[in-house]
Amino acid sequence: MAGSSVMVVKLHDADESLALRSEIDPERWSKGVLRHNEEVTVLDTARVPAGEGSSELLDFVRVRSFEGAEGWVKAKFLQPAVSAMVVRCRDAPPRFDESK
């Protein structure tokens, strides 16, 4: 996911918001908030233990909103943006002869 890709925030309820974490720590919140369907730029990714004594790993993504807010969110709240997929398709060479 890293490499300055664009993702979209997906929440269960369109009226919900998602608070950004300043660090990957449940107690350290930043002032940034993301909204449902908001596009963000991926800055970094990390896998961290779910908690003490747990072998489960959680995926986190450091993002920047287009308003400039930065912070960490759980990867489960993000999916690739349609605009990012269109760019990739346009950059790919055609697989058939369009002249026929």
C-alpha positions, 0 to 999 in steps of 0.5 A, a space after each residue: 500500500 505504501 508508495 504514495 498511493 491514494 486510498 478512500 476511507 470506508 466506514 460503516 455509517 456515512 455520518 461517522 468520522 475516524 480520528 487519526 492517531 498521532 502514533 500507533 498507540 490507542 492513547 495518542 490521538 491527533 487533532 485530525 479527523 477523516 470522513 467516510 469516502 474521503 481520499 487520503 494519501 498513504 505515507 507509511 504502513 506498519 504491522 503491530 501486535 494487537 496487545 500484550 499476550 496476543 499473537 495477532 498483528 494489526 495493520 496500520 497505515 499512516 495517511 495524509 488528508 488533502 487538508 493536510 491532517 496526518 496520522 495513523 489509522 487501521 488499514 481495515 478502514 481504507 480501500 484503493 481509490 477509483 481514481 488510483 485504479 484509473 491511472 494504473 489502467 491508463 499507464 498500462 499498454 494495450 493488450 490488443 491491436 486497436 487499429 483493427 
